[in-house]
């Protein structure tokens, strides 16, 4: 099953790239990638998802072939996701987020609970200001970036999210998508993370949530998963032994199975 790549113009004027597959009558699943990625971050996962789900993988603002407006705050990404769900007439969706996408998904759940059936959060963050490793990476590696960004830097960046090798052809796809992102987006998107305050509102999330976390995730610590579990009622954690931050690249079939099972449980509850 091959997804169809399309574009949608939101009421704000922002044009987003997205890939869609599956039955229009199925439960809508909206997928939000991590920072500097694109819809293709979930490409191998989509290959394992059942056709009964109506799956949408977005290239969020600033990424892929989507528009690159100046503001790249968590609230902007979440507002785009809300507008996407409403513009396509999906009513409610299961929202899947990885890394930055998990934060955007939680912000969406806080701001627009009426649009969600549930959340799947992979490599999720409970906050950023206390994440010393990420703050150092931002200061030492992101702030100095200038266009054109060297491919070797991008390869090292994406490889750092992995604990195990993945298919070289797919890794090359990820790198090529990342090379589309200009330095301005790296600066703005990373910088905005440290101003995000979603942690203060996590207790307001009512949607059921599944957390997926890689045992060797060097970006999102286990303590963050425990914090989210403690603040989001009805959440549960699945640990991917031996996996890193990009666990959905390392184990796409397992991740797809977890998403599908969670979707099935939501559909049954409906």
N, C-alpha and C positions, 0 to 999 in steps of 0.2 A: 504494500500500500504506500503510494507516494503522496505526500502532502502537496496541496496547491498553494503557491506563494502569491499573496495578494497585498493590496494596500487599502487603507481606510483613512478618510479625513475626519478627524474628530471635530466636535463643535468649537473647540478652541482654535482650530485651524491647523493643529499639528497633524502631520501625515505619518502613519505608522505602517511599517512592513509587518506582515504576519503570515504564518503558514497554517493551513487548516486541513484536517482530515477527519474521516469518520462520519457517522450518521447524524444528519441534522436533527433527528428526533432523539438523539442520545443525550446523556447528561453532559452539559458543557464543562470543559476543563480548560482553564486559561493558565498558560505557563509563562513565568517571568524569570528571565535569565540573570546571571550575575554580572558584575561590573566589567565592562569592555567586551562582553560577549554579544550574541545576537540570537535570533530564533533558533539557529542551528545548534545552540548549546543543548537542545533537547531532541535533536534530529534522530540520534540512535535510540533514544528512549521511545520516541513516537513509533519507530519500527516494530516495537514489541507491544504497543497498546492495542486493545481490542477495537475493532471497527464499530462496535456499539457505542463508543464514546465519541462525542463531538469535540475534538481537540483543537485548540488554538495556541500556537506558540508565537509570542510577540517578539519583535525587535523593539526594545523600549527606546524612548526619545534619546537622541545622541548616539545610538548604536545601529549597526547593520546599515540598511538602506533607509532607515527612518530619518525624519527631520531632526535637526540639531539646534533647538532653541537654546537661549542663553541659560535659563534656569533649569537646574538638574537636581532639585531637592527631592527628598523622599516623598513629600506631599505632592510634588509634580508627577512623579511616576505613579503614585497611587491614584491621583485624579485621572491620569490617562487611562489606567486600567478600568476605573469605574466608567469613564466615558466610552471605552471600548465595549464593555459589557452592555451598556445601554444602547449604544449606536447600532450594534448588531442584533439587538432585541433578544439577548440571551436570558434576561430576567435575573437569574442567579447562576453562579458557577462555582465549581471546585477550583480553587486557585492554588497553583503549585509554584513555589519560588525557590530559587537557589541563591545562596549568599546574599548579595544586595537585593536580589529579587525576593528573598524571604522577608527582608525588612519592608520592602514595598508592599508585599502581600499582607503583612501584619498591620501596616499603616492603613491599607484599604479596609481591613477587617474592623479597625477602630473607627474609621471615618464613615464607612458605608456598610454596616453589617447587613443591611437589607439585600445586598448583592451577592452574598456568599452562602454556599452550601457547606463549605469546609475549607481547610488549609492543609497543604503538605509543604513542610518547611525543611529544606535540605541545606546543611551547613549554615544554620541560622545564627544570628547574632542577637544578644539581649541588649547590646549597647556597644559604643565604640570608644568613648572617652577614656575608659579604663583599660583598653586593649593596647598595652605598651608596644607589643610587637608590630601591630598594624600601624600605630602612630609613628614608629620609627621607620617602617617601610614607606609610609607616605612622605615623611620628611626627607629621607635619604634618597629615595628612588623616584617618587612621583613628582614632587615639586620641581626638580631640575629638568624634567622632560621637555624637549622641544621637537617640533616637526622638522623633518620626517623622523618618526620614531624607528630606531634600529630594529630590524627583524630579530636579531639575536636577543635583544632585551625582551621582546614579546614572547619568544620561545621560552626563555628562562622564567618569565612571569607565569605563563600558563603551565609549564612543567612543575612549578613550585606548588601548584594546587593538587598534584597527583602524588599518591604513595606507590603506585604501580604503573607500568607503561600501558598505553592504550594503542589501538590501531594507528599506525603512522599516517595513513591517508586521512583519517578523521582528525588526528592532531593537526595535520597541515591545514585542514579546513578551518579548525578553530583559530589557528594562527592567522590565516588570511582574513577571517572575519574581524579579528582584533586589530589588524593593520588598517582597517577602514576608520578606526576611531582616532580623531585628531587629539593632539596634546591638550587642547582646551577642554575637551570632554573628560579626559583623565583627571585634570586639575579640578574641575568643577564637581564632578561626581564623587571623587574621593574626598575632597574637602567638605562637601555637604554632609557626608556620613557622620562627621564628628559634631555636626550641629543638630543631628536628628534626636528627637526626644520620644521615640515610639515606646521606649521602656516604661515611661510614665503612664502609658495608656494600655499596656498589655492586659491588665486585669479587666478591661472592658470588652475584651474579645470573647464573643459568645459562640463562634463557630467551632465545631470539633476540629482538632488539629493533630496531625501526625508529624512528628519530627524524625528526620533521617539524618544520622550523623556518622561520619567516618572516624574510626578509631584513631587514625593518625592525622586528623585534621589539624594543621598547624596555624590556621587562621581563626576559625571559630572554636573556642575552647569548650570542653565538656561542661565547665561551670556555667556557660551561657545556656546550654541545653537545660540544665537543672533549674536555672532561673526562670526560663520560659515555662517549663513544666509546673513550676510553683505558682505562676501567675495566670496561666491560661487554663481555665477549668476544662476538663475533658480532654486534655492533651496527653499523648503518650509518645514514647521514644523507641525507635528502632536503631540499633547500633550495627553499622557495617564493619565487621571485623577486617582489619588489614587495609581499609580504604582511606583515602585522603579527603581533602575538602571537596573536590569534584567527584564525589562518589557516583554520581549518575553517569559520568563518562567511563568510570572503571567498571561499573556493574549496571549497565543500562537495562538488561533483562530483569534483574531483581528489582530495580527501582520502578520499572514499568509495572511489574506484578504488584508491588506495594501500592502504587497509585491506583491501579485497577481494582484491587481488593477494597481499598478505602472508598473508592467511588461506588463500588457495588453495595457497600454497607450504607452509604448515604442514600443511594437510590432505594434500598430496601426500607430505610427509615422513613422516606417520603411517602 
